[in-house]
Amino acid sequence: MSTSGSNPASSSSRYDSSPVGGGGSEPPSPPDQGGYGQAPGDEGTTPAEGYGQTAPPETPSGGGEGQEGGYGPPDDTYEGQDPGGQGASGQEPSGSGGAPPSNPPAPSHPCPPSMTCDTRGIDDLECETKGVEAESKELADVATALEGRRTAFETARAEYTTARDKAAQTIKDLNRKVDDLLQDTRCLLNRDEADCVDKAFGQVLDCLSKDPEDQGCCVSGTCFDGQTWTVGQMDDLKDKVEKIEKCFDEVLVKEPAALTKRVTDAATWVQELTDALKADPRDEPNRLYARAKRLRWVLDTIWGRFKDVNEFQNCLCCGLTCSLKGRHMLAQLAGKKAYQECQDEKRQTRNQWLRDNMVDETLATQLILCPPGPPCGEEGDGDKDDQAGGYGEPREQGRGYGEQGETGEQGKKAKKAEAGGSASPAAT
């Protein structure tokens, strides 16, 4: 399982776990660690021994036994658990009976541990491809709608300017007529009755003022500025984007036609009230006066959400650009989601391989952690002449194996004495 090789420099992936948005149109900066060489959740973890290096062998102590009488080097997976059952943070781990904590520390070695050549870049390239495909599909699905909104934007700008210019003179004439109708209908009531109608109509306006749906631009001016979004918030972001697009499609683009219709309706209602004052029999005076007050309110709000052309065009532009920005962030998040799901799948595949090959991988890793020594007989050859006196004993000079011999002048004297002693009996 072990192969030699160097650890390729990991590049930062555009689909890392960082959020999108938050800096206007600028893309978020990638993290210092992470990228293609790391799966989601492993960012910032650098193996202590690079994939292209061989870890130094452990020096066993106590006859090959590890700490607490165990065998082999300590398992980093369970580091941080003290004998009392609490982790390094002082919090009790989840589970029971010596099980690893719910979020164990990342290993300081590659996985599989015998793999000294990091091949995860291949998985990263495949996952990056899936991320790009998901992002492209997300943009392609809304490309037609975005192009239609750009056309509608250009058309609505021109139509609103034309509709407002045409309405200006008509509204000026209607204002003069409504002022006359208010005076004529109020004269039909005494002061107390007119004051009571005024008070009642004021309360109706108070209720309408509580509803902001028809006031001001329906698109927030911030347009996601300063906001960041993650994969888990995609549904919330999509709801906001669709609300902006609904405002653009159903309110802003239709505003030129809506303005023209409001002016036409107001002119019709003014003529109807004028005819009602001439009718015989006439309607109740208080109803006629209430109708005149309503016409005054209609003309006061005839321009709708915008007091001038510039306000309308700014809101229209904001709606288009916010829709585009929101769709771009959703596409980025779709790519991140596909990338992370692919990385999760690859990690699960690697882990399943480890479960199926646990024994073989353990033995392969053992060869890296504890390389075998040279064969017997190849070590300590040295000077063989120094061991001619037997196994493990120095050879003496002038005598047989296993006996202690004498050397130098003492040896010569001993030999002479021995020779003299053996010759005397023969001479006698």
URWO-V853992 format. One record per backbone hydrogen bond with DSSP energy under -0.5 kcal/mol. CO is the residue of the C=O (numbers start at 1). NH is the residue of the N-H. E is the energy in kcal/mol with one decimal. If there is no record, write none. Layout:
co-><CO;CO>
nh-><NH;NH>
e-><E;E>
This chain:
co-><6;11;13;20;23;35;39;42;44;45;48;50;53;58;61;62;64;65;66;67;70;74;75;76;78;80;82;85;86;87;91;101;108;108;112;114;116;117;119;119;120;121;122;123;124;125;126;127;128;129;130;131;132;133;134;135;136;137;138;139;139;140;140;142;143;144;145;146;147;148;149;150;151;152;153;154;155;156;157;158;159;160;161;162;163;164;165;166;167;168;169;170;171;172;173;174;175;176;177;178;179;180;181;182;183;185;186;190;191;192;193;194;195;196;197;198;199;200;201;202;203;204;205;206;207;208;210;211;212;220;222;224;224;227;229;230;231;233;234;235;236;237;238;239;240;241;242;243;244;245;246;247;247;248;252;254;255;256;257;258;259;260;261;262;263;264;265;266;267;268;269;270;271;272;273;274;275;276;284;285;286;287;288;289;290;291;292;293;294;295;296;297;299;301;303;308;309;310;311;312;313;314;315;316;317;318;319;320;321;322;323;324;325;326;327;328;329;330;331;332;333;334;335;336;337;338;339;340;341;342;343;344;345;346;347;348;349;350;351;352;353;355;357;358;359;360;361;362;363;364;365;365;366;369;375;382;383;384;385;386;387;389;390;390;400;403;407;407;408;409;410;411;412;413;414;415;416;417;418;419;420;421;423;424>
nh-><8;36;16;229;26;38;42;45;46;47;50;53;55;60;65;65;72;61;69;70;66;76;78;79;81;82;85;93;82;90;87;104;48;49;115;116;118;119;122;123;124;125;126;127;128;129;130;131;132;133;134;135;136;137;138;139;140;141;142;142;143;143;144;146;147;148;149;150;151;152;153;154;155;156;157;158;159;160;161;162;163;164;165;166;167;168;169;170;171;172;173;174;175;176;177;178;179;180;181;182;183;184;185;186;187;188;189;194;195;196;197;198;199;200;201;202;203;204;205;206;207;208;209;210;210;211;212;214;215;223;225;22;227;22;20;233;234;237;238;239;240;241;242;243;244;245;246;247;248;249;250;251;252;253;255;258;259;260;261;262;263;264;265;266;267;268;269;270;271;272;273;274;275;276;277;278;279;279;288;289;290;291;292;293;294;295;296;297;298;299;300;301;302;304;306;312;313;314;315;316;317;318;319;320;321;322;323;324;325;326;327;328;329;330;331;332;333;334;335;336;337;338;339;340;341;342;343;344;345;346;347;348;349;350;351;352;353;354;355;356;357;358;361;362;363;364;365;366;367;368;368;369;370;58;378;384;386;387;388;395;390;402;392;393;403;405;410;411;412;413;414;415;416;417;418;419;420;421;422;423;424;425;427;428>
e-><-0.7;-2.3;-1.1;-2.6;-1.8;-1.7;-2.4;-1.6;-0.7;-0.5;-0.5;-2.3;-0.6;-0.9;-0.6;-0.7;-0.9;-0.7;-1.1;-2.2;-3.8;-0.6;-1.2;-1.6;-1.3;-0.6;-2.4;-0.9;-3.0;-1.5;-1.9;-0.7;-1.2;-0.9;-1.6;-1.2;-0.6;-0.8;-1.5;-0.7;-2.7;-2.2;-2.0;-2.7;-2.8;-2.0;-1.9;-2.2;-2.4;-2.4;-2.3;-2.4;-2.7;-2.4;-2.1;-1.9;-2.6;-2.2;-0.7;-0.6;-0.7;-0.5;-0.5;-2.6;-2.3;-2.2;-2.0;-1.8;-1.8;-2.4;-2.4;-1.9;-2.1;-2.9;-1.9;-1.2;-2.4;-2.5;-1.5;-1.9;-2.7;-2.4;-1.9;-2.1;-1.9;-1.4;-0.7;-0.8;-2.8;-1.7;-1.8;-2.2;-2.3;-1.3;-1.7;-2.6;-2.0;-1.5;-2.1;-2.5;-1.7;-2.3;-2.6;-1.9;-1.4;-0.8;-1.8;-2.5;-2.7;-2.1;-2.1;-2.4;-2.3;-2.4;-2.6;-2.0;-1.7;-1.5;-1.9;-1.9;-1.7;-1.7;-1.9;-0.6;-1.0;-1.5;-0.8;-0.6;-1.8;-0.5;-1.6;-0.7;-1.9;-1.1;-2.8;-1.6;-1.4;-2.4;-2.6;-2.1;-1.8;-2.4;-2.6;-1.8;-2.0;-2.4;-2.1;-1.9;-2.2;-2.9;-2.8;-1.5;-2.4;-2.3;-1.2;-2.4;-2.7;-1.8;-2.1;-2.4;-2.1;-2.0;-2.8;-2.3;-2.1;-1.9;-2.6;-2.2;-1.8;-2.2;-2.2;-2.2;-2.2;-1.9;-1.7;-0.7;-0.7;-0.5;-2.2;-2.5;-2.1;-2.3;-1.8;-2.2;-2.1;-2.0;-1.8;-1.9;-2.5;-2.1;-1.9;-1.5;-1.1;-1.6;-1.3;-1.4;-2.5;-2.4;-2.0;-2.6;-2.4;-2.3;-2.3;-1.8;-2.6;-2.5;-1.6;-2.1;-2.7;-2.7;-2.4;-2.0;-2.1;-2.3;-2.0;-2.1;-2.5;-2.2;-2.1;-2.4;-2.7;-2.2;-2.4;-2.8;-2.5;-2.1;-2.4;-2.4;-2.1;-2.5;-2.5;-2.3;-1.9;-2.3;-2.5;-2.3;-2.0;-2.1;-2.1;-2.1;-1.5;-0.8;-2.3;-1.9;-2.2;-2.2;-2.2;-1.9;-1.4;-0.7;-0.6;-2.5;-3.2;-0.5;-1.5;-0.8;-1.2;-1.6;-1.3;-0.6;-1.1;-0.6;-0.6;-0.7;-1.2;-0.7;-0.6;-0.7;-1.5;-2.3;-1.9;-1.8;-2.3;-2.6;-1.9;-2.5;-3.0;-2.2;-1.5;-1.3;-1.4;-0.6;-1.8;-1.9>
